[in-house]
Amino acid sequence: MLRMGLGNLFAVAEDYPELKASEKFRHLQARISGLENSIADRREYYNEAVKINNVRIEQFPDVIIANWFKFKSRDLLEFSDADKQDVNIGKLFG
């Protein structure tokens, strides 16, 4: 939903060149790119922590404590290819 909203925003900007040239709008675009990069970095950090957890709860002696406290393995945070794709602006307005 966020990607669709951003796609709508950028589509409107294409129709208004003065908006696209605005310093505030360029700053917004830069912030959005920064947020997307931060989300990707955090996903990688989370997945690395999950991998470490899943390995450690299977190894001795950690397996004893993991069983005692009922630690469970976790799933990696993954997105489908459809979630990763850019928004198709033409499809939104077509």
N, C-alpha and C positions, 0 to 999 in steps of 0.2 A: 504494500500500500504506500509505503514511503517512497519507493522508487517511482510509482505511478504519479504521485503528487509532484515529485521533482521533475518528472518528465513533462508534466503539464506546465510547470513553471518555466522550464527552459523553452518549451514550445511557444509560450507567450512572448518570451524574450526575443525569439527569432522574428516575430512579427513587429517588434518595436525596437529598431536599431538604437534609438537613443537610450533605451533601458539597458540594452546589451553593452553599450559603451559606458554606462554609469560606473563610477568607482565603487559605489556601495554594492552593486550587483556583482561586479568582478570579485569583490571581497567575499560576498556570499558564496559564489562558486568555489573560491579557494577554501573557504571553511568547510563546505560540503565535501570536497575532495579530501581534506584533512580528516574529517570524521569517518569517511569510508575507509581510509588507511588505518585509522585507530581501531576501528571495528575489526578489520582483518588482522591486525597485530594481536588484539585481545583474543580472537578466536584461536590463533596459533598458540598463544600462551596457555589458554585453557586446554587445548588438545594435548599439548606437551605434558601438562600436569596430570591429565587423565591417563596418558600412556604410562607415566611413572607410577601412578597409583595402581593401575591394573597389573603392572609387573610386580610391584612390591608386595601386594597382598597375596601373591602366589609363591613368593620365595621364603625359604626358611631363614631366619626365625620370625620374619614379619608376618607370616601366615598364621602363627599362633595368636598374635595380638589381633590381627584382622578378624579371625574367627571369634575370638573372645568378645570383641566389640561389634561384631556383625557388620564389618565393612564390606561393601559390595563393589564390584567393578562397575564402571560408568561407561556410557556411550560417548563417542566423539561427537563434537558439534560439527555437523556437515550440512551443506546446503545443496539442493538439487541444481542441476544445470539451468533450469528455468528461473530459479531464484537468483542465479549469478548473472544472467543476461541483462544487458541494458534494455531500457524501456523502448519499445517501438513507437515513436511519436506518430507516425503515419497511421498506425492501427488505432491509436486512441482517438483520432479525429476523423477517421475514414468511415 
